[in-house]
Amino acid sequence: MEFGIVMSSELGNDWTAQAHLKPGSWQARHYAALVAPTAVEKPFVEVLSALVELVARHGDDYVLREGVAHLLLGMADLLNADIGALEAGSVSTSLVKLADRIHFDMEMEQFTDEDQA
């Protein structure tokens, strides 16, 4: 699965070219966890993958995006768990970028566009 590349390109990360990653760096460990997750990392990578797809498919739907926003907030809460070699700051940044795509402010926990009541 080339999820690491898809995930990173979806979220605008520019460090995904594995050849450019310094061996043993946090970026290399994070990338490896995205591409070939361990048992600890796998549920987080699968949820991230699902969130990328949900935002792409339902980001413009004013009813469904509320559910997506709840999932994004829940995933952010789960970053306090053991997430293996995934780098929590990078995952958090990815969640914020996904939230931005549906016009959701994760810090304020509300939609930012005028059409949402």
N, C-alpha and C positions, 0 to 999 in steps of 0.2 A: 504494500500500500504506500503510495506516495503522498500520504496525508500531510507530512511535514511541509512539503513544497506547496501543496494546494492551500493548506491552512495559512502559511506565511504569505503567499501571494494574495490570498483573499483579504488578509489583514494588513497588507502593506509593509510587512517586515522585509528589510533588504539584506539580512544576514544569512539567508537560507542556502546560499550556494555552499554546500558542504566543503568543497575544495578550499574555500576561503576561511574556514573556521580553524582556529588554532587547536590542535589536539589537546584534550583535557580541559579546555576552557568551558565556562558555564554555558556558552552558546552551543558548543559542540555537544555537551551532555544534554542540553535542552532539545536540540535538534534530533539527537539519537532517540530520546524519549518519545518525541512526536512520531518518528518514522517506525520505530520498533519498540513499543512500550512494554515494560515489564508488567507483571500482575498488578503491582501497586499503581502504576501509571495508566494502565489500559482504560479503566472506567472514566478517568478524567479526559483522556484523549478522545474517547468515544463521545462523551458529552460535548466536548469542544467541537468535534466534527459535526455532530447533530445541530449544535447552535449555529454554526456557519451555514448549514443547509437551511435551517428554519428561517434565519434572517434573510437569506437569498430568496426563499420562496414566499415568505409571509410578512416581510418587513413593511410592505405598503398596506397591509390589511389592518385596519384600525381595531378590529376585534381580536384577531389572532395575535397581533403584536403585543398585547397585554400579557398573554401567556408566555410569550418569548421573553418579555422583560422580567417576569417572575423567575423564569429559568436562569436568566443571566444573573440575577441577584442571588439565587440559590447557589449557583456555581461559585460566585465570589465568596460566599460564606464557607464553602467547602475548601477554599484555599488554605484554611487553618489546619487541615488534615495533612497526613503524610502524602505528598504527591510525588515522591521519588525524585528523579533527576529533573523533572519539570521545574522551571524557574518561575516562582509565584508572581514576581513582578511582571514578567513577560506575559503570563497567562492573564493577569489582571488588566494589563494594557490591551490585550486582545479582546477581553470582555468589554472594556470601555469603547473600543473601536466598533465592535458589533452593536453595542447600545446606541452609539452615535448614528449608525445606519438606520435605526428605527426611531430616531429622534427621542431617545430616552436618556435622561441624566441619571446615572447610577448613584451619584452622591446625593442628589436631591430626591431620588426615587420617584420621578415624575417625567411625563412626556414634555418635550420642549416646543413642539409645534403648536400652532394656533388652533388647528382643527380638533385636537383632542380635548375633551371636556374634563 
